Amino acid sequence: MESMIIDREILPEPIISYIHSEKIRLVEENGTVTLSPIVDKYAILEKSFGMFSDGKLSCERFIKAKEEEKELEK
């Protein structure tokens, strides 16, 4: 099984219309090629506005801190 990550731009338009992520995982196994979008769970945060107007804490850092707190509670 071979796997690689490719950029969306290298694919032809008919395929691009089905996959909306910027990065795509290409997997070949037993002669079958599978394309899967790579979803960055923080990508939407890059486009959103910060939670605090002073800019000291970004949304991404806030969410990561909350996830770390949950891990410590376990």
Secondary structure as the mmCIF struct_conf table of DSSP 4:
data_model
#
loop_
_struct_conf.conf_type_id
_struct_conf.id
_struct_conf.beg_label_comp_id
_struct_conf.beg_label_asym_id
_struct_conf.beg_label_seq_id
_struct_conf.end_label_comp_id
_struct_conf.end_label_asym_id
_struct_conf.end_label_seq_id
STRN STRN1 GLU A 2 ASP A 7
HELX_RH_3T_P HELX_RH_3T_P1 ARG A 8 ILE A 10
BEND BEND1 LEU A 11 LEU A 11
HELX_RH_AL_P HELX_RH_AL_P1 GLU A 13 ILE A 16
TURN_TY1_P TURN_TY1_P1 SER A 17 TYR A 18
BEND BEND2 SER A 21 GLU A 22
STRN STRN2 LYS A 23 GLU A 29
TURN_TY1_P TURN_TY1_P2 ASN A 30 GLY A 31
STRN STRN3 THR A 32 PRO A 37
TURN_TY1_P TURN_TY1_P3 LYS A 41 TYR A 42
HELX_RH_AL_P HELX_RH_AL_P2 ALA A 43 LYS A 47
BEND BEND3 SER A 48 SER A 48
HELX_LH_PP_P HELX_LH_PP_P1 PHE A 49 GLY A 50
BEND BEND4 MET A 51 PHE A 52
TURN_TY1_P TURN_TY1_P4 SER A 53 ASP A 54
BEND BEND5 GLY A 55 LEU A 57
HELX_RH_AL_P HELX_RH_AL_P3 CYS A 59 GLU A 73
#
